[in-house]
Each structure stands twice: as C-alpha cells, then as structure tokens.
Amino acid sequence: MAYQGADSKKEEFRKYLERAGVIDSLTKVLVGLYEEPEKPSNALDFVKQYLGAPTASDVDAIKGENENLKKKVEELTAKVHELQQQLEAAKSGQ
C-alpha cells in the first residue's frame, strides 16, 4: 500500500516538473552538453551557464554598477536639495 503512495507521489512530481517546463529545459541542457565537441571540465558550471545563471564576474560587475548608481543618486539628491534652497531663496528675495 505504501509503495503505491510513493509511486503516485513520484508520478505527480514528474507531471509537475513537466508542466513547469523543467524536464524540457534539463533535456536541452543535457543535449547541449552531449553535443559539445570538447566537454567542459566542470559540467555543473556548463549547466548553470546554459540556463542563464549569472557568473561570479557578472555578479561583481553588477555590484560595482550598483555602488556607482548609489553614489550618483546621492549626488543628484544633494543637487536637488541645493536647487530647492536656491529656488526658495530667490522666491523670498523678490
């Protein structure tokens, strides 16, 4: 009886993976790996790259860009504040 429950759970999980497109994606990755003329030294990295996962260098570049953008936001916020003060001073001077 427990054996049938486990089989039905496995079948349900397989159907879920199929509906979600996981089986197709994994199949494409494995076929891509199979068709590689020179097999990569790290198959897991190949799978990650094939599926579009960011590499460490991508993450570092994005972090650097994020820091630069934060600095730019701070500069522009300060400039807006400065211009608002100038506008208020000009209004009160009239």
C-alpha positions, -999 to +999 in steps of 0.1 A: +000+000+000+028+025+009+045+015-023+016+027-044+015+060-025+052+066-032+046+058-069+017+082-072+037+109-054+066+104-079+042+105-108+026+137-095+060+153-091+070+142-126+039+158-140+046+190-121+081+192-135+068+186-170+041+213-166+067+237-153+090+231-183+118+218-161+120+185-179+123+202-213+149+226-200+170+199-184+168+178-216+180+207-237+209+214-213+219+177-213+217+175-251+238+207-253+264+192-231+263+159-250+268+178-283+298+198-270+328+188-290+351+194-260+335+185-228+338+213-202+359+205-171+330+215-149+297+202-161+278+219-134+291+253-144+281+245-180+246+237-169+244+269-149+257+290-178+233+273-202+204+280-180+214+316-177+227+318-142+250+347-136+287+340-132+308+354-104+322+381-127+287+391-137+277+395-100+308+415-093+301+438-123+265+443-112+276+450-076+301+476-089+275+492-111+251+493-082+276+511-060+282+537-087+245+542-092+240+547-054+267+574-055+250+591-084+217+590-066+233+607-036+249+633-058+217+641-076+197+642-044+221+667-030+219+687-062+180+687-060+182+699-024+207+726-033+185+738-062+154+738-039+172+760-015+182+784-042+146+785-055+133+793-021+159+820-016+150+835-050+113+835-041+119+851-008+142+878-023+116+891-047 
